[in-house]
Amino acid sequence: GHSNIKEFEDVLISFSHMKESLKASLEQQWKAEQMQKEQIAALAHDLKTPLTSIIAYLSLLNESPDMPEEQRAKYTQISLEKAKRLGDLINEFFEITRYNLQNITLEKQKISLNMLLEQLVDEFYPVFQRKNTTCHINMEDDIELYVDAERMARVFDNLFRNAISYSYEGTPIDVFVERQEKAVRI
């Protein structure tokens, strides 16, 4: 008789420990999420600051073409520094939000890869022109994909941006698309 009661007590105690540790871990998770939310809110606020002054300085430069050269150089320098600061903040922002991306749900749909790429190339047209470059899509026939269109567009957007940023002026950008057995190689 007595040992049964003892075992039962032990089980109860270990249950109550489990409950406590579960509660503690849930609280910790909640705190971490709160912290992350606060960090993101603070960062979002910090992003506005350099952006506001970039816009202000660029507007000044834009509105006064006969501004003294020295002042113009100073404003340009400040704008550039603020833009770099903005870049750093944006990277920080991605770092914070990255580990939250595991639970993304994809909105998949059938899309025409050709249309998606053509549309992006059109959007980038002014940027290509500024860099004195052309972009050509080499694709035999149109390919239908079952993907999250918006996220795929973001991926290609990044690739085009990188291709433009890290290439010499006048470098043509070529996109090759080939159908493989169960995949598409781009």
C-alpha positions as CSV (number, residue, x, y, z in Angstrom):
1,G,0.0,0.0,0.0
2,H,2.5,2.6,1.2
3,S,4.9,2.4,-1.8
4,N,1.9,2.9,-4.3
5,I,1.1,6.2,-2.6
6,K,4.7,7.2,-2.7
7,E,4.9,6.4,-6.4
8,F,1.7,8.4,-7.0
9,E,3.2,11.3,-5.2
10,D,6.3,11.1,-7.3
11,V,4.3,11.1,-10.4
12,L,2.3,14.1,-9.2
13,I,5.5,16.0,-8.4
14,S,7.1,15.2,-11.7
15,F,3.8,16.3,-13.4
16,S,3.9,19.6,-11.5
17,H,7.5,20.1,-12.5
18,M,6.6,19.4,-16.2
19,K,3.8,21.9,-15.9
20,E,6.0,24.5,-14.4
21,S,8.8,24.1,-17.0
22,L,6.2,24.1,-19.8
23,K,4.7,27.3,-18.4
24,A,8.2,28.8,-18.1
25,S,9.2,27.9,-21.6
26,L,5.9,29.4,-23.0
27,E,6.5,32.5,-21.0
28,Q,10.1,32.7,-22.4
29,Q,8.8,32.2,-25.9
30,W,6.2,34.9,-25.4
31,K,8.9,37.3,-24.0
32,A,11.1,36.5,-27.0
33,E,8.3,37.3,-29.4
34,Q,7.5,40.5,-27.5
35,M,11.1,41.5,-27.7
36,Q,11.3,40.8,-31.3
37,K,8.1,42.8,-31.9
38,E,9.6,45.7,-30.0
39,Q,12.9,45.4,-31.8
40,I,11.1,45.5,-35.2
41,A,9.0,48.5,-34.1
42,A,12.1,50.3,-33.0
43,L,13.9,49.5,-36.2
44,A,11.0,50.5,-38.4
45,H,11.1,53.8,-36.5
46,D,14.9,54.1,-37.0
47,L,14.5,53.4,-40.7
48,K,12.3,56.5,-41.1
49,T,14.9,58.8,-39.7
50,P,17.7,58.5,-42.3
51,L,15.1,58.3,-45.0
52,T,13.5,61.5,-44.0
53,S,16.8,63.4,-44.1
54,I,17.8,61.7,-47.4
55,I,14.5,63.0,-48.9
56,A,15.0,66.4,-47.4
57,Y,18.6,66.9,-48.7
58,L,17.8,65.5,-52.1
59,S,14.8,67.8,-52.4
60,L,17.1,70.8,-51.5
61,L,19.6,69.6,-54.2
62,N,16.8,69.1,-56.6
63,E,15.1,72.5,-56.0
64,S,18.2,74.7,-56.1
65,P,20.3,74.0,-59.2
66,D,22.4,77.1,-58.6
67,M,23.4,76.1,-55.1
68,P,27.1,76.7,-54.4
69,E,29.3,73.8,-55.3
70,E,30.7,73.4,-51.8
71,Q,27.2,73.2,-50.3
72,R,26.1,70.8,-53.0
73,A,29.0,68.5,-52.3
74,K,28.2,68.6,-48.6
75,Y,24.5,67.7,-49.1
76,T,25.4,64.9,-51.5
77,Q,27.9,63.5,-49.0
78,I,25.4,63.6,-46.1
79,S,22.7,62.0,-48.3
80,L,25.1,59.2,-49.2
81,E,26.1,58.6,-45.6
82,K,22.4,58.5,-44.6
83,A,21.6,56.1,-47.4
84,K,24.4,53.7,-46.2
85,R,23.1,53.9,-42.7
86,L,19.6,53.0,-44.1
87,G,21.2,50.0,-45.8
88,D,22.7,48.8,-42.6
89,L,19.4,49.2,-40.8
90,I,17.6,47.2,-43.5
91,N,20.2,44.4,-43.2
92,E,19.6,44.4,-39.4
93,F,15.9,44.2,-40.0
94,F,16.3,41.1,-42.2
95,E,18.5,39.5,-39.6
96,I,15.8,39.9,-36.9
97,T,12.9,38.8,-39.1
98,R,14.8,35.9,-40.8
99,Y,14.3,33.3,-38.1
100,N,10.6,34.1,-38.2
101,L,10.4,33.1,-41.8
102,Q,10.2,29.3,-41.1
103,N,6.4,29.5,-40.7
104,I,5.7,31.2,-44.0
105,T,2.8,29.8,-46.0
106,L,3.2,29.8,-49.7
107,E,0.3,31.0,-51.9
108,K,1.0,28.8,-54.9
109,Q,-0.7,29.3,-58.2
110,K,-0.1,28.5,-61.9
111,I,1.9,31.2,-63.6
112,S,3.6,31.8,-66.9
113,L,7.4,32.1,-66.3
114,N,7.8,34.0,-69.5
115,M,5.3,36.6,-68.5
116,L,6.8,36.9,-65.0
117,L,10.3,37.5,-66.4
118,E,9.2,39.8,-69.2
119,Q,7.2,41.9,-66.7
120,L,10.3,42.2,-64.4
121,V,12.6,43.2,-67.3
122,D,10.1,45.9,-68.2
123,E,10.0,47.2,-64.7
124,F,13.8,47.3,-64.6
125,Y,14.1,49.0,-68.0
126,P,15.0,52.4,-66.7
127,V,17.6,50.9,-64.4
128,F,19.1,48.9,-67.2
129,Q,19.2,52.1,-69.3
130,R,21.0,54.0,-66.6
131,K,23.7,51.3,-66.5
132,N,23.8,51.4,-70.3
133,T,23.0,47.7,-70.4
134,T,20.4,45.3,-72.0
135,C,18.7,42.3,-70.6
136,H,17.7,39.4,-72.8
137,I,15.6,36.4,-71.9
138,N,16.6,33.2,-73.7
139,M,13.7,30.8,-73.6
140,E,12.4,28.3,-76.1
141,D,8.8,28.0,-75.2
142,D,6.7,29.4,-72.4
143,I,6.9,27.3,-69.2
144,E,4.1,27.1,-66.6
145,L,5.1,27.0,-63.0
146,Y,3.2,26.2,-59.9
147,V,4.7,28.7,-57.4
148,D,4.1,31.6,-55.1
149,A,4.2,34.3,-57.8
150,E,4.9,37.2,-55.5
151,R,7.8,35.5,-53.8
152,M,9.3,34.3,-57.1
153,A,9.1,37.9,-58.4
154,R,11.0,39.0,-55.3
155,V,13.7,36.4,-55.9
156,F,14.2,37.5,-59.5
157,D,14.0,41.1,-58.4
158,N,17.0,40.5,-56.1
159,L,18.9,38.7,-58.8
160,F,18.4,41.5,-61.3
161,R,19.4,44.1,-58.7
162,N,22.6,42.2,-57.9
163,A,23.4,41.7,-61.6
164,I,23.1,45.4,-62.1
165,S,24.9,46.4,-58.9
166,Y,27.9,44.0,-59.4
167,S,28.5,44.3,-63.1
168,Y,30.4,46.9,-65.2
169,E,28.5,49.5,-67.1
170,G,27.4,48.2,-70.5
171,T,27.5,44.5,-69.5
172,P,24.6,42.7,-71.1
173,I,22.5,40.6,-68.8
174,D,21.4,37.2,-70.2
175,V,18.8,35.0,-68.6
176,F,18.7,31.4,-69.8
177,V,15.8,29.2,-69.1
178,E,15.8,25.5,-69.8
179,R,13.3,22.8,-69.0
180,Q,14.7,19.8,-67.2
181,E,13.1,16.5,-66.2
182,K,11.2,17.6,-63.2
183,A,12.5,21.1,-62.9
184,V,13.3,24.4,-64.6
185,R,16.8,25.6,-64.7
186,I,17.2,29.4,-64.8
